[in-house]
Amino acid sequence: MRFFSLILIGLGSVHQAFAQLLLDKRDVLARRYDLAFRVVGAADSRGAVVQDDGLDLAALLAHKAAGQSVTTFPGGNPLPDARTLAQTAAYDLLLEASPVNLTDGEPALSCVRAALRRGKAAVLANKAPLALDFTGLHALAEAHGAGLAFSATVCGGLPVINVGRRDLVAADIHRVEGIFNSTSNYILTRMAAGESYEEALAEAQRRGLAETDPSLDVDGWDTANKLVIIANAILGLSIRLENVRVRGIRGVTKAQIDRARTEGQMVRLIATAEKSESGWRLDVRPQSVPMNSFLGGVDLWEMGVVFHTDIFEDIYLKIDERGPMATAAAMLRDAVHLGCVPTFWQDLREVASNASF
Ligand SMILES: NC(=O)c1ccc[n+]([C@@H]2O[C@H](COP(=O)([O-])OP(=O)(O)OC[C@H]3O[C@@H](n4cnc5c(N)ncnc54)[C@H](OP(=O)(O)O)[C@@H]3O)[C@@H](O)[C@H]2O)c1
């Protein structure tokens, strides 16, 4: 059996679901993959806790459910913050699921950098570190021989990154388009069914679909972050957030949606990366698409992507993801891949860096 020590940065919806998965899937992980994961540290907004022989996950979940901070978890040693945990604890793998911060990426960016500099692997659900410094983080990972995986950052459980990096071998991808944000898709679908923008947003928040800051969803930045990650990780581009033209759904009116419907169309927030003779165009904007098309049929909280390629023709992927479990499962998938095949992602990085699309 191979044992891996983990630390969790953030202990909200995603990492609580992840901790529950570790409890529920302990036997499966041991039997199928010969792996045992032990959580030795966790951080939330008030500080961090470390316990070298492993935190009692069921008790930690109950502690958080009671509204407590990890810093008061009985038996653990409190630390001032997530960065200190990432810099000082003894662990193999850091998992990052703190809120998106597009201003400076903190505290996630410092935590991931600290892990990679120490040769520890990192698994991300938080898109901000990659949207702000994709190249720098990959250079650090390479310099220190550390694994870096982030399949949860693009459409949660949908394996967009893995299919794009691993499965489209030798393909020329000339267009990627998709619906990557379930909150805005939910709002647009409900508006098409007669609700106002405000009613639909309130319902998305009540269902826990919206990001902590809903402007990331409705103004298109969450979608743009995912497009940046796809462009860098799959298309071999060196793109930052400022290279993407972004328009969200705030300006979409009920009249526009109704007009589209009378023409057999749905308004969707669509991210596109398209190659032309003059280079790649990347944008995020509301567009009308036929109701009976693939993207027109991506409803409510669903997300979807289309890869337009030469040799694989067109590949369509879609997920119906209603809570944080599928994202937590994607983080587990990355952790297992890193644990089973430590050089897997390094090999993929080499493939990507040699690619010429
Ligand atoms: N929810 C999803 O389905 C989903 C899907 C894909 C990706 N993601 C990404 O995953 C990340 C987490 O999402 P979530 O839904 O779990 O968010 P969440 O429920 O709001 O949880 C955020 C967690 O981060 C903690 N936190 C806040 N500031 C911190 C700081 N300075 N240092 C350390 N921890 C801090 C919070 O602490 P407290 O517990 O003290 O509040 C909380 O535990 C986000 O980046 C999100 O974009 C989420």
The ligand as an SDF file (V2000), in Angstrom:
LIG
                    3D

 48 52  0  0  0  0  0  0  0  0999 V2000
  -18.4280   24.5600   -5.8140 N   0  0  0  0  0  0  0  0  0  0  0  0
  -18.1340   23.9740   -6.9700 C   0  0  0  0  0  0  0  0  0  0  0  0
  -18.9070   23.1490   -7.4620 O   0  0  0  0  0  0  0  0  0  0  0  0
  -16.8340   24.2720   -7.6740 C   0  0  0  0  0  0  0  0  0  0  0  0
  -16.5790   23.7010   -8.9220 C   0  0  0  0  0  0  0  0  0  0  0  0
  -15.3380   23.9100   -9.5480 C   0  0  0  0  0  0  0  0  0  0  0  0
  -14.4000   24.7030   -8.9250 C   0  0  0  0  0  0  0  0  0  0  0  0
  -14.6920   25.2820   -7.7190 N   0  0  0  0  0  0  0  0  0  0  0  0
  -13.6710   26.1250   -7.0810 C   0  0  0  0  0  0  0  0  0  0  0  0
  -13.2800   25.5360   -5.8460 O   0  0  0  0  0  0  0  0  0  0  0  0
  -12.9720   26.5620   -4.9140 C   0  0  0  0  0  0  0  0  0  0  0  0
  -13.7650   26.3350   -3.6440 C   0  0  0  0  0  0  0  0  0  0  0  0
  -15.1480   26.3470   -3.9430 O   0  0  0  0  0  0  0  0  0  0  0  0
  -16.2100   26.0810   -2.7760 P   0  0  0  0  0  0  0  0  0  0  0  0
  -17.5390   25.9930   -3.4620 O   0  0  0  0  0  0  0  0  0  0  0  0
  -15.7570   24.9910   -1.9080 O   0  0  0  0  0  0  0  0  0  0  0  0
  -16.1290   27.4710   -1.9780 O   0  0  0  0  0  0  0  0  0  0  0  0
  -16.6530   27.7770   -0.4880 P   0  0  0  0  0  0  0  0  0  0  0  0
  -17.7310   26.8150   -0.1150 O   0  0  0  0  0  0  0  0  0  0  0  0
  -16.9330   29.2370   -0.4610 O   0  0  0  0  0  0  0  0  0  0  0  0
  -15.3940   27.4570    0.4400 O   0  0  0  0  0  0  0  0  0  0  0  0
  -14.2440   28.2430    0.4320 C   0  0  0  0  0  0  0  0  0  0  0  0
  -13.3580   27.7780    1.5400 C   0  0  0  0  0  0  0  0  0  0  0  0
  -12.1600   28.5580    1.4990 O   0  0  0  0  0  0  0  0  0  0  0  0
  -11.9250   29.0730    2.8120 C   0  0  0  0  0  0  0  0  0  0  0  0
  -11.1510   30.3120    2.7420 N   0  0  0  0  0  0  0  0  0  0  0  0
  -11.5860   31.5830    2.5140 C   0  0  0  0  0  0  0  0  0  0  0  0
  -10.5440   32.4300    2.5820 N   0  0  0  0  0  0  0  0  0  0  0  0
   -9.4530   31.6880    2.8790 C   0  0  0  0  0  0  0  0  0  0  0  0
   -8.1000   31.9960    3.1340 C   0  0  0  0  0  0  0  0  0  0  0  0
   -7.6430   33.2490    3.0670 N   0  0  0  0  0  0  0  0  0  0  0  0
   -7.2390   30.9840    3.4410 N   0  0  0  0  0  0  0  0  0  0  0  0
   -7.6820   29.6960    3.5100 C   0  0  0  0  0  0  0  0  0  0  0  0
   -8.9710   29.3450    3.2960 N   0  0  0  0  0  0  0  0  0  0  0  0
   -9.8450   30.3330    2.9960 C   0  0  0  0  0  0  0  0  0  0  0  0
  -13.2830   29.2580    3.4260 C   0  0  0  0  0  0  0  0  0  0  0  0
  -13.1480   29.3420    4.8420 O   0  0  0  0  0  0  0  0  0  0  0  0
  -14.4000   29.3340    5.8630 P   0  0  0  0  0  0  0  0  0  0  0  0
  -14.8120   27.8800    5.9530 O   0  0  0  0  0  0  0  0  0  0  0  0
  -13.8060   29.8360    7.1360 O   0  0  0  0  0  0  0  0  0  0  0  0
  -15.4280   30.2180    5.2720 O   0  0  0  0  0  0  0  0  0  0  0  0
  -13.9710   27.9860    2.9390 C   0  0  0  0  0  0  0  0  0  0  0  0
  -13.6250   26.9060    3.7700 O   0  0  0  0  0  0  0  0  0  0  0  0
  -13.2480   27.8950   -5.6050 C   0  0  0  0  0  0  0  0  0  0  0  0
  -12.0440   28.4090   -6.1190 O   0  0  0  0  0  0  0  0  0  0  0  0
  -14.1800   27.5130   -6.7390 C   0  0  0  0  0  0  0  0  0  0  0  0
  -14.0660   28.3640   -7.8670 O   0  0  0  0  0  0  0  0  0  0  0  0
  -15.8640   25.0760   -7.0710 C   0  0  0  0  0  0  0  0  0  0  0  0
  1  2  1  0
  2  3  2  0
  2  4  1  0
  4  5  1  0
  4 48  2  0
  5  6  2  0
  6  7  1  0
  7  8  2  0
  8  9  1  0
  8 48  1  0
  9 10  1  0
  9 46  1  0
 10 11  1  0
 11 12  1  0
 11 44  1  0
 12 13  1  0
 13 14  1  0
 14 15  2  0
 14 16  1  0
 14 17  1  0
 17 18  1  0
 18 19  2  0
 18 20  1  0
 18 21  1  0
 21 22  1  0
 22 23  1  0
 23 24  1  0
 23 42  1  0
 24 25  1  0
 25 26  1  0
 25 36  1  0
 26 27  1  0
 26 35  1  0
 27 28  2  0
 28 29  1  0
 29 30  1  0
 29 35  2  0
 30 31  1  0
 30 32  2  0
 32 33  1  0
 33 34  2  0
 34 35  1  0
 36 37  1  0
 36 42  1  0
 37 38  1  0
 38 39  2  0
 38 40  1  0
 38 41  1  0
 42 43  1  0
 44 45  1  0
 44 46  1  0
 46 47  1  0
M  CHG  2   8   1  16  -1
M  END
$$$$
